[in-house]
Amino acid sequence: GINGKLFYQNCDLILRNSSAAAALQDRTAFFTLYSGMFALIQSGIVLDDKKILQIDLAQKFIEQARIQGDPVHICRALAMHSLSLAGLGKFQAAIAAQQQLEQIYCADTLSTALVREYASDRAAQNYGYSVIWRELCGYHKEAA
């Protein structure tokens, strides 16, 4: 738990502050780091009761994915962000992140790549969650 958290935090510190990292064309090291840390949190190995770490990870993930410009990673990052926001009860913010994802995501062109990169298509899964968030916010027509 604590060792895993420190390992990921130290890796992130090195990657974000390294002069060589600023010039990286391929940002996949960041994506692996953030997705792995998120998995440790989701599985309860690393504790993050207030979801501060999750929100921070998701924001960093979005930033790096946008630098890379690959919609596969941007979709994964936005799905992570919206799920983290919803976990805090911030459903309207989660819906806003989902709406950004919906502007990019196309199952026909991205689902296979998401599964290849992350072993599942979290962007597609997020659509189901977003229906629940919309319902909780009273957006009954939009949730249907």
PyRosetta script that sets phi, psi and omega in degrees:
from pyrosetta import init, pose_from_sequence

init()
pose = pose_from_sequence("GINGKLFYQNCDLILRNSSAAAALQDRTAFFTLYSGMFALIQSGIVLDDKKILQIDLAQKFIEQARIQGDPVHICRALAMHSLSLAGLGKFQAAIAAQQQLEQIYCADTLSTALVREYASDRAAQNYGYSVIWRELCGYHKEAA")
pose.set_psi(1, -71.1)
pose.set_omega(1, -176.8)
pose.set_phi(2, -66.7)
pose.set_psi(2, -41.1)
pose.set_omega(2, 179.2)
pose.set_phi(3, -64.0)
pose.set_psi(3, -41.3)
pose.set_omega(3, 177.1)
pose.set_phi(4, -61.8)
pose.set_psi(4, -43.6)
pose.set_omega(4, 179.3)
pose.set_phi(5, -62.4)
pose.set_psi(5, -46.2)
pose.set_omega(5, 179.7)
pose.set_phi(6, -63.7)
pose.set_psi(6, -40.4)
pose.set_omega(6, 178.1)
pose.set_phi(7, -58.2)
pose.set_psi(7, -51.1)
pose.set_omega(7, -179.2)
pose.set_phi(8, -64.9)
pose.set_psi(8, -39.5)
pose.set_omega(8, 178.9)
pose.set_phi(9, -65.6)
pose.set_psi(9, -39.8)
pose.set_omega(9, 178.3)
pose.set_phi(10, -67.2)
pose.set_psi(10, -40.9)
pose.set_omega(10, 176.6)
pose.set_phi(11, -60.9)
pose.set_psi(11, -44.7)
pose.set_omega(11, 179.6)
pose.set_phi(12, -62.2)
pose.set_psi(12, -43.0)
pose.set_omega(12, 179.1)
pose.set_phi(13, -60.2)
pose.set_psi(13, -45.0)
pose.set_omega(13, 179.2)
pose.set_phi(14, -64.4)
pose.set_psi(14, -47.9)
pose.set_omega(14, -178.7)
pose.set_phi(15, -62.6)
pose.set_psi(15, -43.9)
pose.set_omega(15, -174.9)
pose.set_phi(16, -74.4)
pose.set_psi(16, -25.9)
pose.set_omega(16, -176.1)
pose.set_phi(17, -105.6)
pose.set_psi(17, -4.9)
pose.set_omega(17, 179.3)
pose.set_phi(18, -72.9)
pose.set_psi(18, 134.6)
pose.set_omega(18, 177.9)
pose.set_phi(19, -64.5)
pose.set_psi(19, -32.3)
pose.set_omega(19, 178.9)
pose.set_phi(20, -70.0)
pose.set_psi(20, -33.0)
pose.set_omega(20, -178.3)
pose.set_phi(21, -65.8)
pose.set_psi(21, -32.0)
pose.set_omega(21, -179.3)
pose.set_phi(22, -62.0)
pose.set_psi(22, -29.3)
pose.set_omega(22, -177.7)
pose.set_phi(23, -95.2)
pose.set_psi(23, 2.4)
pose.set_omega(23, -178.5)
pose.set_phi(24, -62.9)
pose.set_psi(24, 129.1)
pose.set_omega(24, 172.8)
pose.set_phi(25, -81.8)
pose.set_psi(25, -39.2)
pose.set_omega(25, -178.5)
pose.set_phi(26, -98.2)
pose.set_psi(26, 111.6)
pose.set_omega(26, -175.2)
pose.set_phi(27, -95.0)
pose.set_psi(27, 12.3)
pose.set_omega(27, -173.1)
pose.set_phi(28, -61.2)
pose.set_psi(28, -24.2)
pose.set_omega(28, 175.8)
pose.set_phi(29, -60.6)
pose.set_psi(29, -39.4)
pose.set_omega(29, 176.8)
pose.set_phi(30, -63.7)
pose.set_psi(30, -44.3)
pose.set_omega(30, -175.7)
pose.set_phi(31, -64.1)
pose.set_psi(31, -42.1)
pose.set_omega(31, 178.1)
pose.set_phi(32, -62.6)
pose.set_psi(32, -43.2)
pose.set_omega(32, 180.0)
pose.set_phi(33, -61.7)
pose.set_psi(33, -51.2)
pose.set_omega(33, -175.9)
pose.set_phi(34, -69.5)
pose.set_psi(34, -40.1)
pose.set_omega(34, 179.0)
pose.set_phi(35, -66.8)
pose.set_psi(35, -40.8)
pose.set_omega(35, 178.3)
pose.set_phi(36, -64.1)
pose.set_psi(36, -43.7)
pose.set_omega(36, 179.1)
pose.set_phi(37, -65.1)
pose.set_psi(37, -40.8)
pose.set_omega(37, 178.4)
pose.set_phi(38, -61.1)
pose.set_psi(38, -39.8)
pose.set_omega(38, 178.6)
pose.set_phi(39, -63.8)
pose.set_psi(39, -38.6)
pose.set_omega(39, 177.3)
pose.set_phi(40, -64.3)
pose.set_psi(40, -38.2)
pose.set_omega(40, 178.3)
pose.set_phi(41, -68.7)
pose.set_psi(41, -47.9)
pose.set_omega(41, -178.3)
pose.set_phi(42, -61.1)
pose.set_psi(42, -32.3)
pose.set_omega(42, -179.4)
pose.set_phi(43, -85.3)
pose.set_psi(43, -4.3)
pose.set_omega(43, 177.8)
pose.set_phi(44, 85.6)
pose.set_psi(44, 2.8)
pose.set_omega(44, 178.9)
pose.set_phi(45, -70.0)
pose.set_psi(45, -39.6)
pose.set_omega(45, 174.0)
pose.set_phi(46, -110.0)
pose.set_psi(46, 126.5)
pose.set_omega(46, -178.1)
pose.set_phi(47, -84.3)
pose.set_psi(47, 136.8)
pose.set_omega(47, 178.8)
pose.set_phi(48, -152.9)
pose.set_psi(48, 60.6)
pose.set_omega(48, -173.4)
pose.set_phi(49, -56.8)
pose.set_psi(49, -36.1)
pose.set_omega(49, -178.1)
pose.set_phi(50, -89.9)
pose.set_psi(50, 0.2)
pose.set_omega(50, 176.6)
pose.set_phi(51, 62.0)
pose.set_psi(51, 19.4)
pose.set_omega(51, 178.3)
pose.set_phi(52, -65.1)
pose.set_psi(52, -45.3)
pose.set_omega(52, -179.9)
pose.set_phi(53, -65.0)
pose.set_psi(53, -41.5)
pose.set_omega(53, 179.4)
pose.set_phi(54, -61.2)
pose.set_psi(54, -46.0)
pose.set_omega(54, -179.5)
pose.set_phi(55, -62.8)
pose.set_psi(55, -43.3)
pose.set_omega(55, 179.2)
pose.set_phi(56, -62.6)
pose.set_psi(56, -44.7)
pose.set_omega(56, 178.1)
pose.set_phi(57, -59.9)
pose.set_psi(57, -46.5)
pose.set_omega(57, -178.0)
pose.set_phi(58, -63.0)
pose.set_psi(58, -41.3)
pose.set_omega(58, 179.2)
pose.set_phi(59, -65.7)
pose.set_psi(59, -40.8)
pose.set_omega(59, 176.6)
pose.set_phi(60, -64.9)
pose.set_psi(60, -40.9)
pose.set_omega(60, 179.3)
pose.set_phi(61, -60.8)
pose.set_psi(61, -46.7)
pose.set_omega(61, 178.5)
pose.set_phi(62, -60.0)
pose.set_psi(62, -45.1)
pose.set_omega(62, -179.6)
pose.set_phi(63, -58.6)
pose.set_psi(63, -49.4)
pose.set_omega(63, -177.9)
pose.set_phi(64, -68.9)
pose.set_psi(64, -37.9)
pose.set_omega(64, 179.3)
pose.set_phi(65, -64.9)
pose.set_psi(65, -38.8)
pose.set_omega(65, 178.6)
pose.set_phi(66, -68.8)
pose.set_psi(66, -34.8)
pose.set_omega(66, 175.3)
pose.set_phi(67, -61.3)
pose.set_psi(67, -44.7)
pose.set_omega(67, 179.3)
pose.set_phi(68, -67.8)
pose.set_psi(68, -37.2)
pose.set_omega(68, 177.7)
pose.set_phi(69, 82.1)
pose.set_psi(69, 10.9)
pose.set_omega(69, -178.8)
pose.set_phi(70, -90.5)
pose.set_psi(70, 119.8)
pose.set_omega(70, -177.5)
pose.set_phi(71, -61.8)
pose.set_psi(71, -25.9)
pose.set_omega(71, 177.8)
pose.set_phi(72, -59.6)
pose.set_psi(72, -49.8)
pose.set_omega(72, -177.3)
pose.set_phi(73, -74.8)
pose.set_psi(73, -33.9)
pose.set_omega(73, 177.3)
pose.set_phi(74, -63.8)
pose.set_psi(74, -43.6)
pose.set_omega(74, 178.8)
pose.set_phi(75, -61.9)
pose.set_psi(75, -44.3)
pose.set_omega(75, 179.0)
pose.set_phi(76, -61.8)
pose.set_psi(76, -42.5)
pose.set_omega(76, -179.1)
pose.set_phi(77, -65.9)
pose.set_psi(77, -42.5)
pose.set_omega(77, 178.8)
pose.set_phi(78, -66.0)
pose.set_psi(78, -37.7)
pose.set_omega(78, 176.4)
pose.set_phi(79, -62.7)
pose.set_psi(79, -43.3)
pose.set_omega(79, 178.1)
pose.set_phi(80, -61.4)
pose.set_psi(80, -43.9)
pose.set_omega(80, -177.7)
pose.set_phi(81, -64.4)
pose.set_psi(81, -47.3)
pose.set_omega(81, -177.8)
pose.set_phi(82, -65.6)
pose.set_psi(82, -38.4)
pose.set_omega(82, 178.2)
pose.set_phi(83, -64.6)
pose.set_psi(83, -38.7)
pose.set_omega(83, 178.0)
pose.set_phi(84, -65.9)
pose.set_psi(84, -43.2)
pose.set_omega(84, 178.4)
pose.set_phi(85, -62.5)
pose.set_psi(85, -43.2)
pose.set_omega(85, 179.0)
pose.set_phi(86, -62.5)
pose.set_psi(86, -34.9)
pose.set_omega(86, 177.9)
pose.set_phi(87, -63.1)
pose.set_psi(87, -22.3)
pose.set_omega(87, 175.9)
pose.set_phi(88, -92.2)
pose.set_psi(88, 0.0)
pose.set_omega(88, -177.3)
pose.set_phi(89, 81.8)
pose.set_psi(89, 11.0)
pose.set_omega(89, 179.6)
pose.set_phi(90, -91.6)
pose.set_psi(90, 68.8)
pose.set_omega(90, -171.7)
pose.set_phi(91, -67.7)
pose.set_psi(91, -36.8)
pose.set_omega(91, 179.4)
pose.set_phi(92, -66.5)
pose.set_psi(92, -39.0)
pose.set_omega(92, 176.0)
pose.set_phi(93, -67.5)
pose.set_psi(93, -37.5)
pose.set_omega(93, 177.2)
pose.set_phi(94, -63.6)
pose.set_psi(94, -40.2)
pose.set_omega(94, 177.7)
pose.set_phi(95, -65.2)
pose.set_psi(95, -39.7)
pose.set_omega(95, 178.3)
pose.set_phi(96, -62.1)
pose.set_psi(96, -41.8)
pose.set_omega(96, 176.5)
pose.set_phi(97, -65.7)
pose.set_psi(97, -39.6)
pose.set_omega(97, 177.4)
pose.set_phi(98, -62.4)
pose.set_psi(98, -39.2)
pose.set_omega(98, 178.9)
pose.set_phi(99, -64.1)
pose.set_psi(99, -35.5)
pose.set_omega(99, 174.7)
pose.set_phi(100, -64.2)
pose.set_psi(100, -43.0)
pose.set_omega(100, 178.2)
pose.set_phi(101, -60.1)
pose.set_psi(101, -42.3)
pose.set_omega(101, -178.0)
pose.set_phi(102, -64.7)
pose.set_psi(102, -23.7)
pose.set_omega(102, 177.0)
pose.set_phi(103, -72.9)
pose.set_psi(103, -20.4)
pose.set_omega(103, -174.4)
pose.set_phi(104, -109.4)
pose.set_psi(104, -40.1)
pose.set_omega(104, -168.0)
pose.set_phi(105, -74.2)
pose.set_psi(105, 133.1)
pose.set_omega(105, 171.1)
pose.set_phi(106, -138.4)
pose.set_psi(106, 115.8)
pose.set_omega(106, -176.2)
pose.set_phi(107, -57.7)
pose.set_psi(107, -39.6)
pose.set_omega(107, -177.6)
pose.set_phi(108, -60.9)
pose.set_psi(108, -34.9)
pose.set_omega(108, -175.7)
pose.set_phi(109, -103.3)
pose.set_psi(109, -19.4)
pose.set_omega(109, -173.2)
pose.set_phi(110, -116.8)
pose.set_psi(110, -22.0)
pose.set_omega(110, -173.4)
pose.set_phi(111, -59.8)
pose.set_psi(111, -47.5)
pose.set_omega(111, -179.2)
pose.set_phi(112, -60.3)
pose.set_psi(112, -41.5)
pose.set_omega(112, 179.7)
pose.set_phi(113, -67.7)
pose.set_psi(113, -38.2)
pose.set_omega(113, 176.9)
pose.set_phi(114, -62.7)
pose.set_psi(114, -43.6)
pose.set_omega(114, 178.8)
pose.set_phi(115, -65.0)
pose.set_psi(115, -40.3)
pose.set_omega(115, 178.6)
pose.set_phi(116, -62.5)
pose.set_psi(116, -42.2)
pose.set_omega(116, -177.2)
pose.set_phi(117, -78.3)
pose.set_psi(117, -39.4)
pose.set_omega(117, -169.4)
pose.set_phi(118, -123.4)
pose.set_psi(118, 5.6)
pose.set_omega(118, 177.9)
pose.set_phi(119, 69.6)
pose.set_psi(119, 3.8)
pose.set_omega(119, 173.6)
pose.set_phi(120, -164.4)
pose.set_psi(120, 164.0)
pose.set_omega(120, 178.7)
pose.set_phi(121, -104.7)
pose.set_psi(121, 84.7)
pose.set_omega(121, -179.3)
pose.set_phi(122, -65.8)
pose.set_psi(122, -26.9)
pose.set_omega(122, 178.2)
pose.set_phi(123, -64.5)
pose.set_psi(123, -44.6)
pose.set_omega(123, 178.1)
pose.set_phi(124, -65.1)
pose.set_psi(124, -41.9)
pose.set_omega(124, 179.7)
pose.set_phi(125, -62.0)
pose.set_psi(125, -32.1)
pose.set_omega(125, -177.2)
pose.set_phi(126, -64.8)
pose.set_psi(126, -28.3)
pose.set_omega(126, 178.4)
pose.set_phi(127, -58.5)
pose.set_psi(127, -42.4)
pose.set_omega(127, 178.5)
pose.set_phi(128, -63.5)
pose.set_psi(128, -43.9)
pose.set_omega(128, 177.3)
pose.set_phi(129, -61.0)
pose.set_psi(129, -41.3)
pose.set_omega(129, -175.4)
pose.set_phi(130, -65.4)
pose.set_psi(130, -27.8)
pose.set_omega(130, 175.3)
pose.set_phi(131, -63.6)
pose.set_psi(131, -42.3)
pose.set_omega(131, 178.5)
pose.set_phi(132, -64.3)
pose.set_psi(132, -44.3)
pose.set_omega(132, -179.8)
pose.set_phi(133, -62.1)
pose.set_psi(133, -42.2)
pose.set_omega(133, 179.4)
pose.set_phi(134, -63.2)
pose.set_psi(134, -40.2)
pose.set_omega(134, 178.2)
pose.set_phi(135, -63.7)
pose.set_psi(135, -44.2)
pose.set_omega(135, 179.6)
pose.set_phi(136, -63.1)
pose.set_psi(136, -29.8)
pose.set_omega(136, 179.2)
pose.set_phi(137, -87.1)
pose.set_psi(137, -1.4)
pose.set_omega(137, 177.8)
pose.set_phi(138, 86.4)
pose.set_psi(138, 13.6)
pose.set_omega(138, 178.1)
pose.set_phi(139, -88.8)
pose.set_psi(139, 65.4)
pose.set_omega(139, -172.4)
pose.set_phi(140, -61.3)
pose.set_psi(140, -41.6)
pose.set_omega(140, 179.1)
pose.set_phi(141, -66.5)
pose.set_psi(141, -40.5)
pose.set_omega(141, -178.7)
pose.set_phi(142, -70.0)
pose.set_psi(142, -31.3)
pose.set_omega(142, -178.5)
pose.set_phi(143, -73.9)
pose.set_psi(143, -24.5)
pose.set_omega(143, -176.1)
pose.set_phi(144, -74.3)
pose.dump_pdb("model.pdb")
